[in-house]
């Protein structure tokens, strides 16, 4: 299992989409140039919704750098994931 990176947000079931959007904007405002947003299993669609909300708020201020789709083993089960690498554009 991989460790969480400093500029990585792992999407879960407890927080709302708006909370994640605000977390990403806060990271950008604190000086982060890149943020990675990762969702596993059922949270994959939430990652897409977070990205769409972020683009709606920041317009041209955010750029999708990379999309990584794959699967990893968690608790002896293979789980799909979606990883978006976002960059702040000024």
N, CA, C and O atoms as a GROMACS GRO file, in nm:
protein
  360
    1UNK      N    1   0.083  -0.118   0.000
    1UNK     CA    2   0.000   0.000   0.000
    1UNK      C    3   0.087   0.124   0.000
    1UNK      O    4   0.183   0.132   0.077
    2UNK      N    5   0.056   0.220  -0.084
    2UNK     CA    6   0.139   0.338  -0.097
    2UNK      C    7   0.104   0.441   0.010
    2UNK      O    8  -0.009   0.448   0.058
    3UNK      N    9   0.204   0.522   0.047
    3UNK     CA   10   0.183   0.626   0.145
    3UNK      C   11   0.126   0.750   0.078
    3UNK      O   12   0.145   0.772  -0.041
    4UNK      N   13   0.057   0.830   0.157
    4UNK     CA   14  -0.004   0.952   0.105
    4UNK      C   15   0.105   1.058   0.086
    4UNK      O   16   0.187   1.082   0.175
    5UNK      N   17   0.104   1.120  -0.030
    5UNK     CA   18   0.199   1.226  -0.060
    5UNK      C   19   0.147   1.358  -0.001
    5UNK      O   20   0.028   1.369   0.028
    6UNK      N   21   0.234   1.458   0.018
    6UNK     CA   22   0.190   1.584   0.080
    6UNK      C   23   0.082   1.657  -0.002
    6UNK      O   24  -0.007   1.719   0.056
    7UNK      N   25   0.089   1.652  -0.134
    7UNK     CA   26  -0.008   1.722  -0.218
    7UNK      C   27  -0.107   1.625  -0.281
    7UNK      O   28  -0.150   1.645  -0.394
    8UNK      N   29  -0.144   1.521  -0.208
    8UNK     CA   30  -0.238   1.423  -0.259
    8UNK      C   31  -0.364   1.423  -0.173
    8UNK      O   32  -0.356   1.425  -0.050
    9UNK      N   33  -0.477   1.421  -0.239
    9UNK     CA   34  -0.605   1.411  -0.170
    9UNK      C   35  -0.666   1.278  -0.209
    9UNK      O   36  -0.686   1.249  -0.328
   10UNK      N   37  -0.697   1.196  -0.110
   10UNK     CA   38  -0.761   1.068  -0.133
   10UNK      C   39  -0.909   1.084  -0.099
   10UNK      O   40  -0.945   1.112   0.015
   11UNK      N   41  -0.992   1.066  -0.200
   11UNK     CA   42  -1.135   1.089  -0.185
   11UNK      C   43  -1.200   0.972  -0.112
   11UNK      O   44  -1.177   0.855  -0.145
   12UNK      N   45  -1.280   1.005  -0.013
   12UNK     CA   46  -1.352   0.905   0.064
   12UNK      C   47  -1.501   0.932   0.062
   12UNK      O   48  -1.550   1.014  -0.015
   13UNK      N   49  -1.571   0.862   0.146
   13UNK     CA   50  -1.717   0.873   0.149
   13UNK      C   51  -1.768   0.978   0.248
   13UNK      O   52  -1.884   1.018   0.239
   14UNK      N   53  -1.684   1.022   0.340
   14UNK     CA   54  -1.732   1.106   0.450
   14UNK      C   55  -1.746   1.253   0.412
   14UNK      O   56  -1.839   1.319   0.460
   15UNK      N   57  -1.659   1.306   0.329
   15UNK     CA   58  -1.663   1.448   0.295
   15UNK      C   59  -1.744   1.471   0.168
   15UNK      O   60  -1.757   1.383   0.083
   16UNK      N   61  -1.798   1.592   0.158
   16UNK     CA   62  -1.875   1.627   0.040
   16UNK      C   63  -1.782   1.674  -0.072
   16UNK      O   64  -1.665   1.703  -0.050
   17UNK      N   65  -1.836   1.682  -0.191
   17UNK     CA   66  -1.760   1.728  -0.307
   17UNK      C   67  -1.710   1.870  -0.283
   17UNK      O   68  -1.595   1.902  -0.314
   18UNK      N   69  -1.796   1.954  -0.229
   18UNK     CA   70  -1.759   2.092  -0.202
   18UNK      C   71  -1.642   2.103  -0.104
   18UNK      O   72  -1.557   2.190  -0.120
   19UNK      N   73  -1.637   2.016  -0.004
   19UNK     CA   74  -1.527   2.016   0.092
   19UNK      C   75  -1.394   1.985   0.022
   19UNK      O   76  -1.292   2.048   0.051
   20UNK      N   77  -1.396   1.888  -0.068
   20UNK     CA   78  -1.274   1.854  -0.142
   20UNK      C   79  -1.231   1.968  -0.234
   20UNK      O   80  -1.112   1.995  -0.247
   21UNK      N   81  -1.328   2.033  -0.298
   21UNK     CA   82  -1.296   2.147  -0.386
   21UNK      C   83  -1.230   2.257  -0.304
   21UNK      O   84  -1.130   2.315  -0.347
   22UNK      N   85  -1.284   2.287  -0.187
   22UNK     CA   86  -1.225   2.390  -0.101
   22UNK      C   87  -1.086   2.349  -0.052
   22UNK      O   88  -0.997   2.434  -0.042
   23UNK      N   89  -1.066   2.222  -0.022
   23UNK     CA   90  -0.934   2.173   0.018
   23UNK      C   91  -0.831   2.195  -0.094
   23UNK      O   92  -0.718   2.238  -0.067
   24UNK      N   93  -0.870   2.167  -0.217
   24UNK     CA   94  -0.778   2.184  -0.330
   24UNK      C   95  -0.747   2.332  -0.352
   24UNK      O   96  -0.632   2.368  -0.374
   25UNK      N   97  -0.848   2.416  -0.347
   25UNK     CA   98  -0.826   2.560  -0.364
   25UNK      C   99  -0.736   2.613  -0.253
   25UNK      O  100  -0.649   2.696  -0.278
   26UNK      N  101  -0.755   2.565  -0.130
   26UNK     CA  102  -0.669   2.605  -0.019
   26UNK      C  103  -0.524   2.562  -0.043
   26UNK      O  104  -0.432   2.639  -0.016
   27UNK      N  105  -0.504   2.441  -0.094
   27UNK     CA  106  -0.368   2.394  -0.123
   27UNK      C  107  -0.303   2.483  -0.230
   27UNK      O  108  -0.185   2.518  -0.219
   28UNK      N  109  -0.379   2.519  -0.332
   28UNK     CA  110  -0.327   2.608  -0.435
   28UNK      C  111  -0.292   2.745  -0.376
   28UNK      O  112  -0.188   2.801  -0.409
   29UNK      N  113  -0.377   2.798  -0.292
   29UNK     CA  114  -0.353   2.929  -0.231
   29UNK      C  115  -0.236   2.928  -0.134
   29UNK      O  116  -0.175   3.032  -0.110
   30UNK      N  117  -0.202   2.811  -0.079
   30UNK     CA  118  -0.088   2.800   0.012
   30UNK      C  119   0.043   2.779  -0.064
   30UNK      O  120   0.148   2.762  -0.001
   31UNK      N  121   0.038   2.779  -0.196
   31UNK     CA  122   0.161   2.772  -0.273
   31UNK      C  123   0.184   2.643  -0.350
   31UNK      O  124   0.282   2.634  -0.424
   32UNK      N  125   0.098   2.545  -0.336
   32UNK     CA  126   0.115   2.421  -0.411
   32UNK      C  127   0.086   2.447  -0.559
   32UNK      O  128  -0.014   2.508  -0.594
   33UNK      N  129   0.175   2.400  -0.644
   33UNK     CA  130   0.153   2.415  -0.787
   33UNK      C  131   0.078   2.296  -0.846
   33UNK      O  132   0.006   2.310  -0.944
   34UNK      N  133   0.096   2.177  -0.784
   34UNK     CA  134   0.029   2.056  -0.831
   34UNK      C  135  -0.041   1.987  -0.715
   34UNK      O  136   0.009   1.984  -0.602
   35UNK      N  137  -0.158   1.932  -0.744
   35UNK     CA  138  -0.234   1.854  -0.648
   35UNK      C  139  -0.281   1.728  -0.719
   35UNK      O  140  -0.329   1.733  -0.833
   36UNK      N  141  -0.268   1.614  -0.651
   36UNK     CA  142  -0.317   1.487  -0.705
   36UNK      C  143  -0.444   1.448  -0.630
   36UNK      O  144  -0.447   1.451  -0.507
   37UNK      N  145  -0.547   1.413  -0.705
   37UNK     CA  146  -0.675   1.371  -0.647
   37UNK      C  147  -0.697   1.227  -0.687
   37UNK      O  148  -0.697   1.193  -0.806
   38UNK      N  149  -0.714   1.139  -0.586
   38UNK     CA  150  -0.726   0.996  -0.613
   38UNK      C  151  -0.854   0.941  -0.552
   38UNK      O  152  -0.888   0.970  -0.438
   39UNK      N  153  -0.924   0.861  -0.632
   39UNK     CA  154  -1.045   0.793  -0.584
   39UNK      C  155  -1.038   0.646  -0.616
   39UNK      O  156  -0.996   0.607  -0.725
   40UNK      N  157  -1.079   0.563  -0.521
   40UNK     CA  158  -1.079   0.418  -0.538
   40UNK      C  159  -1.222   0.367  -0.546
   40UNK      O  160  -1.310   0.416  -0.476
   41UNK      N  161  -1.245   0.269  -0.632
   41UNK     CA  162  -1.374   0.201  -0.637
   41UNK      C  163  -1.490   0.294  -0.666
   41UNK      O  164  -1.494   0.359  -0.770
   42UNK      N  165  -1.585   0.300  -0.572
   42UNK     CA  166  -1.705   0.380  -0.591
   42UNK      C  167  -1.679   0.530  -0.586
   42UNK      O  168  -1.766   0.608  -0.623
   43UNK      N  169  -1.563   0.572  -0.540
   43UNK     CA  170  -1.531   0.714  -0.531
   43UNK      C  171  -1.477   0.771  -0.662
   43UNK      O  172  -1.448   0.891  -0.670
   44UNK      N  173  -1.461   0.688  -0.764
   44UNK     CA  174  -1.409   0.736  -0.892
   44UNK      C  175  -1.500   0.843  -0.950
   44UNK      O  176  -1.451   0.945  -1.000
   45UNK      N  177  -1.631   0.822  -0.945
   45UNK     CA  178  -1.722   0.923  -1.000
   45UNK      C  179  -1.717   1.053  -0.919
   45UNK      O  180  -1.741   1.160  -0.974
   46UNK      N  181  -1.687   1.043  -0.790
   46UNK     CA  182  -1.675   1.162  -0.706
   46UNK      C  183  -1.553   1.245  -0.747
   46UNK      O  184  -1.557   1.368  -0.741
   47UNK      N  185  -1.445   1.178  -0.787
   47UNK     CA  186  -1.324   1.248  -0.834
   47UNK      C  187  -1.358   1.331  -0.958
   47UNK      O  188  -1.313   1.445  -0.971
   48UNK      N  189  -1.435   1.274  -1.049
   48UNK     CA  190  -1.474   1.346  -1.171
   48UNK      C  191  -1.562   1.465  -1.135
   48UNK      O  192  -1.545   1.573  -1.192
   49UNK      N  193  -1.655   1.448  -1.041
   49UNK     CA  194  -1.740   1.559  -0.998
   49UNK      C  195  -1.658   1.669  -0.932
   49UNK      O  196  -1.686   1.788  -0.952
   50UNK      N  197  -1.557   1.632  -0.853
   50UNK     CA  198  -1.470   1.731  -0.789
   50UNK      C  199  -1.396   1.811  -0.895
   50UNK      O  200  -1.387   1.933  -0.886
   51UNK      N  201  -1.343   1.742  -0.996
   51UNK     CA  202  -1.272   1.812  -1.103
   51UNK      C  203  -1.366   1.908  -1.176
   51UNK      O  204  -1.328   2.022  -1.204
   52UNK      N  205  -1.486   1.864  -1.208
   52UNK     CA  206  -1.580   1.950  -1.280
   52UNK      C  207  -1.617   2.074  -1.198
   52UNK      O  208  -1.628   2.183  -1.253
   53UNK      N  209  -1.637   2.058  -1.068
   53UNK     CA  210  -1.667   2.171  -0.980
   53UNK      C  211  -1.548   2.267  -0.974
   53UNK      O  212  -1.565   2.389  -0.972
   54UNK      N  213  -1.428   2.211  -0.970
   54UNK     CA  214  -1.307   2.293  -0.964
   54UNK      C  215  -1.291   2.376  -1.090
   54UNK      O  216  -1.257   2.494  -1.084
   55UNK      N  217  -1.316   2.315  -1.205
   55UNK     CA  218  -1.307   2.388  -1.333
   55UNK      C  219  -1.416   2.496  -1.339
   55UNK      O  220  -1.393   2.605  -1.391
   56UNK      N  221  -1.533   2.465  -1.286
   56UNK     CA  222  -1.642   2.563  -1.284
   56UNK      C  223  -1.605   2.685  -1.200
   56UNK      O  224  -1.643   2.797  -1.234
   57UNK      N  225  -1.533   2.663  -1.091
   57UNK     CA  226  -1.494   2.773  -1.003
   57UNK      C  227  -1.371   2.849  -1.054
   57UNK      O  228  -1.370   2.972  -1.056
   58UNK      N  229  -1.267   2.776  -1.094
   58UNK     CA  230  -1.140   2.840  -1.130
   58UNK      C  231  -1.126   2.867  -1.280
   58UNK      O  232  -1.032   2.934  -1.322
   59UNK      N  233  -1.218   2.817  -1.360
   59UNK     CA  234  -1.218   2.834  -1.506
   59UNK      C  235  -1.083   2.793  -1.565
   59UNK      O  236  -1.044   2.677  -1.559
   60UNK      N  237  -1.013   2.889  -1.622
   60UNK     CA  238  -0.884   2.864  -1.687
   60UNK      C  239  -0.768   2.853  -1.586
   60UNK      O  240  -0.654   2.833  -1.624
   61UNK      N  241  -0.799   2.867  -1.458
   61UNK     CA  242  -0.696   2.868  -1.355
   61UNK      C  243  -0.646   2.732  -1.312
   61UNK      O  244  -0.552   2.722  -1.233
   62UNK      N  245  -0.706   2.627  -1.365
   62UNK     CA  246  -0.661   2.492  -1.331
   62UNK      C  247  -0.647   2.412  -1.460
   62UNK      O  248  -0.728   2.424  -1.552
   63UNK      N  249  -0.542   2.332  -1.465
   63UNK     CA  250  -0.514   2.251  -1.584
   63UNK      C  251  -0.499   2.105  -1.543
   63UNK      O  252  -0.436   2.074  -1.442
   64UNK      N  253  -0.558   2.017  -1.621
   64UNK     CA  254  -0.546   1.874  -1.598
   64UNK      C  255  -0.416   1.827  -1.664
   64UNK      O  256  -0.406   1.822  -1.786
   65UNK      N  257  -0.318   1.794  -1.580
   65UNK     CA  258  -0.186   1.755  -1.629
   65UNK      C  259  -0.181   1.609  -1.674
   65UNK      O  260  -0.125   1.576  -1.779
   66UNK      N  261  -0.240   1.521  -1.593
   66UNK     CA  262  -0.225   1.378  -1.619
   66UNK      C  263  -0.343   1.302  -1.559
   66UNK      O  264  -0.394   1.338  -1.453
   67UNK      N  265  -0.384   1.198  -1.629
   67UNK     CA  266  -0.487   1.107  -1.579
   67UNK      C  267  -0.425   0.969  -1.570
   67UNK      O  268  -0.367   0.920  -1.666
   68UNK      N  269  -0.438   0.907  -1.454
   68UNK     CA  270  -0.385   0.773  -1.434
   68UNK      C  271  -0.500   0.682  -1.391
   68UNK      O  272  -0.565   0.706  -1.290
   69UNK      N  273  -0.524   0.578  -1.469
   69UNK     CA  274  -0.630   0.481  -1.441
   69UNK      C  275  -0.565   0.345  -1.422
   69UNK      O  276  -0.480   0.305  -1.501
   70UNK      N  277  -0.606   0.275  -1.318
   70UNK     CA  278  -0.548   0.143  -1.295
   70UNK      C  279  -0.619   0.071  -1.183
   70UNK      O  280  -0.731   0.104  -1.146
   71UNK      N  281  -0.551  -0.029  -1.130
   71UNK     CA  282  -0.605  -0.103  -1.017
   71UNK      C  283  -0.491  -0.142  -0.925
   71UNK      O  284  -0.376  -0.154  -0.966
   72UNK      N  285  -0.526  -0.162  -0.799
   72UNK     CA  286  -0.429  -0.202  -0.698
   72UNK      C  287  -0.495  -0.299  -0.602
   72UNK      O  288  -0.618  -0.304  -0.593
   73UNK      N  289  -0.415  -0.376  -0.532
   73UNK     CA  290  -0.467  -0.476  -0.440
   73UNK      C  291  -0.480  -0.413  -0.302
   73UNK      O  292  -0.383  -0.361  -0.246
   74UNK      N  293  -0.601  -0.419  -0.247
   74UNK     CA  294  -0.629  -0.371  -0.111
   74UNK      C  295  -0.709  -0.478  -0.039
   74UNK      O  296  -0.813  -0.522  -0.089
   75UNK      N  297  -0.661  -0.520   0.075
   75UNK     CA  298  -0.729  -0.624   0.154
   75UNK      C  299  -0.759  -0.748   0.070
   75UNK      O  300  -0.869  -0.802   0.074
   76UNK      N  301  -0.661  -0.791  -0.006
   76UNK     CA  302  -0.669  -0.911  -0.091
   76UNK      C  303  -0.772  -0.900  -0.202
   76UNK      O  304  -0.816  -1.002  -0.257
   77UNK      N  305  -0.810  -0.778  -0.236
   77UNK     CA  306  -0.905  -0.756  -0.347
   77UNK      C  307  -0.845  -0.653  -0.442
   77UNK      O  308  -0.773  -0.563  -0.400
   78UNK      N  309  -0.875  -0.668  -0.567
   78UNK     CA  310  -0.829  -0.572  -0.667
   78UNK      C  311  -0.932  -0.460  -0.678
   78UNK      O  312  -1.050  -0.484  -0.703
   79UNK      N  313  -0.885  -0.336  -0.659
   79UNK     CA  314  -0.973  -0.219  -0.659
   79UNK      C  315  -0.924  -0.121  -0.766
   79UNK      O  316  -0.805  -0.090  -0.773
   80UNK      N  317  -1.016  -0.075  -0.849
   80UNK     CA  318  -0.983   0.024  -0.952
   80UNK      C  319  -0.962   0.161  -0.888
   80UNK      O  320  -1.016   0.190  -0.782
   81UNK      N  321  -0.881   0.244  -0.955
   81UNK     CA  322  -0.861   0.381  -0.907
   81UNK      C  323  -0.849   0.477  -1.024
   81UNK      O  324  -0.818   0.438  -1.136
   82UNK      N  325  -0.874   0.604  -0.994
   82UNK     CA  326  -0.856   0.714  -1.088
   82UNK      C  327  -0.774   0.820  -1.016
   82UNK      O  328  -0.811   0.865  -0.908
   83UNK      N  329  -0.664   0.860  -1.077
   83UNK     CA  330  -0.576   0.961  -1.020
   83UNK      C  331  -0.565   1.077  -1.118
   83UNK      O  332  -0.523   1.058  -1.233
   84UNK      N  333  -0.602   1.196  -1.074
   84UNK     CA  334  -0.592   1.316  -1.157
   84UNK      C  335  -0.482   1.404  -1.100
   84UNK      O  336  -0.479   1.432  -0.980
   85UNK      N  337  -0.391   1.448  -1.186
   85UNK     CA  338  -0.288   1.543  -1.145
   85UNK      C  339  -0.328   1.680  -1.199
   85UNK      O  340  -0.336   1.700  -1.320
   86UNK      N  341  -0.351   1.773  -1.109
   86UNK     CA  342  -0.398   1.907  -1.144
   86UNK      C  343  -0.287   2.009  -1.121
   86UNK      O  344  -0.209   1.997  -1.026
   87UNK      N  345  -0.280   2.108  -1.208
   87UNK     CA  346  -0.181   2.214  -1.196
   87UNK      C  347  -0.250   2.349  -1.194
   87UNK      O  348  -0.343   2.373  -1.271
   88UNK      N  349  -0.205   2.437  -1.107
   88UNK     CA  350  -0.258   2.573  -1.099
   88UNK      C  351  -0.194   2.656  -1.209
   88UNK      O  352  -0.072   2.655  -1.225
   89UNK      N  353  -0.276   2.726  -1.285
   89UNK     CA  354  -0.229   2.811  -1.394
   89UNK      C  355  -0.264   2.955  -1.359
   89UNK      O  356  -0.377   2.984  -1.317
   90UNK      N  357  -0.168   3.046  -1.376
   90UNK     CA  358  -0.192   3.188  -1.344
   90UNK      C  359  -0.200   3.269  -1.470
   90UNK      O  360  -0.220   3.391  -1.463
   0.00000   0.00000   0.00000
